[in-house]
Amino acid sequence: MASPTQLRNTLPPRITDEVIGSLTALVVADGSREAFPMIEVFTGAPIGPLPQSTPADVTAAFETARTAQQEWAQRPLEQRLAVFKRLHELILENNELLVDLIQSGTGKNRRMAFEESCDVPMVISHYLKAAPRLLRSRRRGGPVPVLSNSVELHRPKGVIGVIAPWNFPFAMALSDAIPALIAGNGVVLKPDNKTALAALYGVELLRRAGAPEGLFQVVCGQGPDVGPTLIDESDFVMFTGSSATGATVGERAGKNLIGCSLELGGKNPMIVLDDVDLDEAVTSAIFAVFANAGQACMHIERMYIHDSIFDEFSRRFVAAAGALSLGATYDYEPDMGSLASPDQLRRVSAHVEDARAKGATVLCGGRARTDVGPAFYAPTVLTGVTPDMHLATAETFGPVVSLFRYSTDEEAVRLANDTRYGLNASVWAKDLRRAARIGAQLEAGNVNINDGFAASFASKGTPSGGWKASGVGVRHGDAGLLKYTDTTNLATLKKQVYGVRPGQTYTQYAKQTIQVLRLMRKLRIR
């Protein structure tokens, strides 16, 4: 283990031993399990030990959260929202340390770490405005005009289990928990071990903002160790991760008769039409493919380019990809950072080498950049990818993209939809109506016109989810908060008017009912 002095030679000075110790102390763990050794991705140097929770710790975390949640749910919504108004400002005030923590665990470049830090304030701002509308009781019409009514009520489910991924550890942990908390729930979060510090800092800021002690609990551990207990104790589960693990989470949630929302993998396509502005498309496509070193569920891994512009687009795109700068620094200079771990580097390398061995052409990149850091990989562009190659159909999750030709709009749509995934897609054209028409045919929960993925994901007022193997349920929008509530239909009948009246036969009653139903439909009463 490196000494504190050695650590401070690799980590930014804001990440002190005191900061690390205060954050890891937030983990609910009895100390009986060996701690996880967190490392700085840029150098491989140790950061410090992360306590690991037992199943009993998970159960204890839920018990604590349930006690706090009962008081929290009774608070007026205005008081709950006041906590998040303060949290919004605390995140902005402490942005530098937050971005440092995101970088140290993920290895992403600072530009992308900063972008990640902005996601949570955007989510807070949206639900500060939307929550009063979404959570207020709504009076609905009853079956009998005037004499009946129905009121729609939304109540918190209880304690929500949130399983957050390693690629956006702060954004996914906090942005998924915030609407649950606003709705009156407690939360038990399981961040990924490698990137837990950023999520833990978000929890600390939430406590500083005035959240009740115990309302937001954190447990840490490997998925098979703590995941089953977390699901069993939850009243609803929010999971972001691979499709394979998502299926396991969904199966266990189903057996427990609780709901779940799953944002899973993607093999996202981009269609470039023949009338595109090449300068804009190439610049934005670089971000769509290589942002976060390709470790984003919504990033582009397949590009379908019209045959008439394929050569010119490819030339410009490959030149731009090859010019991207890589760097293991805590400043805004590098265009791209590291992969999250040597394990992820091996996965990406294996996909590219398999394609190369089976005949694909590597136009640029195609190699590890361990001269920069232990988990760096060069921005990579391939052609000649065929269905028998792993990266043709499997999610690579790295800075790798395959280029394909197409001739007609119909062919482009067919190729783009030829995948088990359906998370994100992109269409590029000057003719926006044509692009929208094509986009409406794509089998994806998010479709971006003249953008890779940021436009749809940053639209917090609109639900964002996946089709097919890319997920179940959504985040953002009205549904992103209401999924954390149970709905009660409180119906009132002011006078008993149902059924056959005295002296009336059922035949007469049936005839009268038909007439009433026809009249109400004609008058648009019901």
C-alpha positions, 0 to 999 in steps of 0.5 A: 500500500502506498503511503499517503504522501505517495498517493497525493503525488498521483491524486489531485490534492483535493482528494485527501486521506480525510476525504477518502476516510469520511466517504468510505465511513458512509458504507454500511459494513460490519468489517467482517469482510475483506475491504475492496482495494480501490485504485486510481485508473490513470496509474493503477496506484491504490486509493484506499480500502472500501468496506464490503457489506454482508447480507446482514448489513444489507438487511440492517441498511433497509431497516434503518432506511424504513424507519427514516422513510416513515417520517420523511413521507409525512413531510409536506412535499414543499419541505422535501423539495427544499432539501433538493434545492440545497443539494442543487447548489451544493453540487455546483459549489463542490464541483471540482472535488466531485469531478476529481472523484469521478475521474479517479475511479473511472479514468474518464477525461475531465470534460466528460467527468464534468458533463456527468456532474451536471446531470444531477442538477438538471434532474433536480431542476426538472423534478423541482418543477414537475413533482408538485404536479405529479404528486398532487391528488387528481380528481377524476370522473366517476361512472355516474355523472354528478353522483360519483367521483374518483380521486387518483392518489400517489403514495411512496412505495417504501424503500427503493433499491438502486444498483448503479453502474461504474461508467457514470457512478455519480449521475446514475446513482443520484439521478435515479435516487432523487425522484424516488426520494422526492416521492417520499421513499427511502433509498438503499444504494449499491454502487460499483466497488471501483467507482464508489467514491463519487456516489458516496460524495453525492450521499454526503452532499445530500446529508449536508442538504438536510436529508434525514439521517438514515434515509439514504443508505449505501452498501458495497460488495460484489453483485452475487454477494449483496445483490440478492438480499438487496432485491429481496428487501426492496419495494422496487429496484432500479438497475443499470447495467448489462442485459444478462445481469438485468435479466437476473434482477428482473427475474428475482424482482418478479418472484418477489412481486415487486416492480423494477426498472432496468436500463441495459445494454445497447448496440446503437446505430447511426444512419448518415443520409446522403444530404448530410452536412459532413462537417457537423456530422463528423464532429458530432459523430466523434463525440457520439462514438468516443465520449467516455471512451465509448463506455456509455450505454447510448454511445454509437457502435455501428454507423451506416453511411450512404454509399454516395458519401461513404468514402468522404465521410470515412476519410474525414471521420478516421482523420478526426478519430486519429487526431484525438488526444489521450491523457491521464490528467486531471485537467481539460486538455485530453480529448479522451480518457481511459477505459475503466479497468484493465479487465475492460481493456482486455474485453475491448481488445478481444473484440477488435482482435477477433474482428481483425482475425476474421478479416475486418480492416482497422482504419485507425487505432486497434491497439492498447495505449498502455504507454499512456496508462494501464487501461487506455485504448486507442480510438478505433474505426473498422470496416468489413465487419461481418456477422460472425465477428463478436463486435458485430452483434455484442456490445463492445463498450469501448472506443470502437465503431464499425462503418457500413455502406447502404444504398436506400433508406429502407436498407438503412432502417433494416440494418439499424434494426437488425439487433437484439438491442434497442436503446438508442439510435441516431439519424443525420440529414439536412432534411429534418422531415426525412430524418424524422420519418426514418427515426420513427421507424427505428426500434429504439427507446431514444432516437436523436436527429442530428445528434448522437445521444445527448439530446435525448438523454438531456431531455429530462421531461421526456421518458428515456428507456430501452426496447427489446434487450435494452431494458424495461421501464424508463427514467426521466419524465413523469414516469421516472418519478411515478414509477416510485409510487403506488397508485390508489383509486379513491372512488366515492358514490354519493347515492346508491344508484347501481343495479335494478331499481324496485319494480324494474325487471333486469331486461328493462334495466339492461335496455336503460343501461344501453341507452345511457351508455349511448347517450354519455358517449354522444355527449362525451360525458364518459 
